[in-house]
Every structure is written in C-alpha cells, then in structure tokens.
C-alpha cells in the first residue's frame, strides 16, 4: 500500500505516519469550519506540474488516515485576491506547467500551478469543507510533477503527459465548528529527507513539503533575492579583507621582518665572535 506521506513503505509503522518516530500527532494549526485558510509550500526544486490538498478527519473510531479517507475531501481553491490580474497569472503558470485551465471541473478547481522558479515560498488559499469538524485531521499535500515526457490522452507525446513523479507530505490540523480560533499549537520537529512537512507525515524528494501556514507572512521572492544579495555582498567584502590582510603580512615579512631578523642574527654572530676573540668583517 503506498504511503500517504511519501515515505518508504517497507516497514510498519512508517516513520512519518501514525505511530512512527515523527508521527506523534502534534496539531500545528486550528482552523474554523468552512473557512478559507492559507497554506504555504517552500519549493526548492521546481518540477512544473501542480499541487493538490486533501483532508481526512481521523478522529476515532478511525485513528489512522488512509488515502481513501483523504480522497473524500479534495480541497478547492478559494477565490484568489487580485481579481482578473491574479487569474491571468494563474493561467500563465498553468500554461508554463504544460496544463490548461479551460476545464474548471471539480478536480481541476483544487489544483495550484506553481510559477516557474525554485527556492520560492508559494502561498495559496483553500476552502475547508462544510460540516467537517475534528480535533485531529490530516492535511495531505500532493505534488504531481510535469517535467517528464509521456503519451497524452489524444495519442501525441509531450512533456507533462503520462505518468509523472509525485511528492507528498502531511500535517495534523484541527477544525473547530464553534467559529472560534483556539491558540495554535507549536510546530512539530521536521522529519528526515530534504522535503520538510508538518505534523504527521513528510514526503521524500527534492521539493519541500506543505506547511499549514497562518500567522507570519512568508517572505516574497523579492525579499529572498534581497537577502541573497546582502549575503553575497558580505562574502565578497570579507574575502577582500582577508586577501588584503594576507598581502600585508607577506609584505611586512619579506620587506621588514626579514631585515630585522637578519640584523639580529648578524649581531648574535658578531657578539659570539667577539667573545671568542675572532675578527668579524
């Protein structure tokens, strides 16, 4: 049976699922039933394609989440702020991922197409299903890549068609039906692998997983680039100072310290010769 969190399936319990070393069930966010919630994904390697999010209410008598339970609630995107401009950007991102958006069916309405570029934090908003209340739900992030060559449904072949690589991660969240937002629990310890997820499970692969994010605003692409520019500037300045200090030490040694050392040695030899009655020219 495939892992819902993208981890190895050889052993049970799996490390990133219920009962595993990282699957201890800390609730990382509490949301209101039926609300639009922000979700953030840090993508370190962009494989085109799209994201999907599913929800499983795993309160007893069903303590463990299953893919069938998750498939019962495929989350839909909330209307994007920004109106037509935001919609145009989404269409452009979908086109760059090798997908089309002319058919906004139930399944496609839940897909988020990340724009081109790696090492970015993507933030999106999704609608929680009405009538779902839980003290521990499992939120699953599914990333279906779109950078492999395959056969399309119309018989042609192209990049993005056919079976594609997938990445998954999970987080434990709670949904309150009273319209209040209890205090958020602390974030759990991240699991193994380069994919960082939250809560119950975390996926393996190059892409970093989903964070059920509310609260502090994620850094924008411009802020990432600004921080990288300052870091590069600090490295360049530090390297230049280190090189200058090295050249200064070499100059002092060869043109000053060496003469002082030679004079001292000649004085020692002269003193030794005078003590022995020898003549030193």
N, C-alpha and C positions, 0 to 999 in steps of 0.2 A: 504494500500500500504506500503510495507516495506521501511524503511529508508535507503537511500544510504550511510548515515554516521554512521549507527548502533545505533542511539538514539531512545528513546521512541517515539511511533507513536500516542499516544492518542490525542495530541494537535497540532494545527497548528497556527503559524509557529513553526516548531520544533527548539529547541534551537541551534542546531549545523548545521542547514541548512539555506538557503537564507531567510532573514527576521527575523531570530531568534536572541536571545541575543548575541550569539557567531558567528552567520553567517553574519558578516558585510562586508565580501569580501575583506580583505586586501590581496594583491598579495605578496606572500612570496618568489617567485623566478621568474626570467625571463630567458628563455632558447632560443636557436636557433632552428629553424625548422629542423627536421630530425637529430638532434644531439643525441649522446649518453650521457645521464645525470645520475649522481649518485643520488641514493635515499637511505636514512638511516632509519632503523627501530630499535627502542630500545625495546627489548623483555624481559619483566620481568617475564613471566611465559611461558615456552616452552610447547606447546601442540602438538608438532610434526607437521605434515601437510605441507602446502606450502602457499606462498604469491602470489598474483596477483595484477597487477596495470592496471587501465583503465583511459581513458581520455575523457572528454566531453568538446567541445568548446561551452561555454554557452553565447557567445556574443549575443546581441539582433539580431533577434526578439525572441530568446528563452532565457529569463533571468534565468530560473531555470533549474538546471541539473536534469535529470531523469536517471533511470537505463538503459533504452533503449538507451539513448544517450551515456552513458558510455560504454555499450556493443559494440558500433560501433567501438571502438578503444581499443582493448586489446593489451597492450604493450608487445613487445618481448624483451627478454634479449639481451643485447649487448654481443658480444664475450668476454668471461672472460679473463683478462690478466693472464698470467702464463701458458698458453698452456695446455698440457696433464695433468700436475700436478693439475691445477685448475679444469679441467674436472673430474679427478678422485675423488677430494674432493666433487664435486657436486654430483656425482653418489653415493658416500658413504653417504652423507647427505640424499639423496632421499631414499636410502635403509633403513637408520635408521628411516625415517619418514613413512615407510611402503609403499613406492611408488617405481615404476620402471621407468626408463628413456629410455627403449629400443624404445619407440614410441615417437619421437620428432615431434609431429604434431603441428599444428598452435596454439592450446590451450595450450599444454604442454610446448611449447617453451617459453611461458610467465611466467612460474611458477618458483619460487625460493624456494628451500627447505632448511630451516634453519638447521644448525648443532645443535646437542644436547647441552644443557646448557642454563640456564636462566641468567637474568641480563646481557645481552650482547647487543652490538650495531652491527647490521648486515648492511653492505654496499653492494649495488649491482648497476649495471648499466643497464639502459633500453634505447631502441631506441624510439625517438619521431616519430610519423607517418609523412610521407612526405605530404606536402600540407595543413597541419593544422596550421593555424596562428590565434591567438586570443589575446585579451587584458585581458581576464579572462577565463581560462579553469579550469575545476575541475579535479583534480587528485585523484582517489579513490584507497585506499589500501584495499585489501580484504585478510583476513587470514582465510583459511579453515583448521580447526584443523584435527588431525589424531590420536587422542588418545582414541576414543570411539569404542566399539565393535559393529559390524554390519554385514549385509549379503553382500558378494561380488557378482560381476556380474556372476561368474561361479557357484554360488549356495552355496559355502562354506561360513563360517563365520570367521571373524578375526578382530583384532584391526585395525582401519583405514578404514574399509569398511562401506558402508551405509551412511545415513545422519550423518553429523558431525557439531559440533559447529562452528559458524563463528564470526569473529570480523571485523569491518570496520572503516575506518576513511577517511577524505577528506582534501585536501589542494587546495587553489586557486593559480594558476600559470599563467604566461603569456608566449606566444611563439611568438618570433619575426621572421619574414620572411626575414629581411634585412641582416642577417648574423652578426649582432652586438648584443652585450650584454649590455642592459641598466643597470643602477645601480639597485641593488637588493633592494626591499622594506624591511622594518623591519619585523621581525617575529611577528605574532599576539599573543594575550593573549590566553593561553591554556584554554580549556573548562573544564567542570566538569568530574568527574569519574577518575579512575586510568589509563585510556587509554589516552595518550597525542597525539593529532594530530595537524596538522597545517591548518590554513585557514578556509574554510567554515564549515567543519564538523569534528566530532571526534567520534570514536567508544567507546562503553562501553564494559567492560570486564576486564580480568586480564592483557592482553597484551597491551603494549604501542604502539601507532599507528605510522603512517608513517610521517617522516619528509622529505620534498623535499630538500635534502641536497646538497649544494655545498659550497665550501669555506674551512673552518677549518676541518682538518682531524679528524674523530671520534676516540675516544680512543680505543685501541685494548684490547683484552681480557687480555693480559699480563699486560697492564697498569692499567686495572681495578683491577687485583689481586694485583699489586704493591701498589696501593693506599689503598686497603683494608688492606694489611699487615702493612703499616705505621700507619693507623688509629688504628688497633688492638694494635700495639706496644705503641702508645701514651696512649691508655686507660689503658693498663697494668701498665705502668710506673706511670701514675697519680694515679691509685688505690693503688700501692705500697707506694707511697709517702704519700697519705692520711692515710693509715694504720699505717705507721711509725710515723707520726705526732700524731695520736691518742694514740698510745702506749707511746710515750714520754710524752704527757700531763698526762696520767694516772700515769706513774712512778713519775713524778715531784710532783703530788698531794699527792700520798699516802706515799712517802718516804721523801719528803722535805717540801712541803707546809703544810701538816698536822702537822708536828712537830713545824713549825713556828707558826701556828695558835694556837696549844695547849700551847706553851710557852707564847704567847701573852695573852691568856685567863687566865693562871695562874698568870701572872704579874698583870692583872687587878684585880683579886680576892685578891691578896696579898696587892695591894695598897688600895683597899676598906676596907680590914680588918684592916690594919694599921691606917687608918683614923678613924675607929671606936674603936680602942684600943683593938681589938681582937688579939689573938695569932694564927698564921697560921703556921702549921708544914711543 
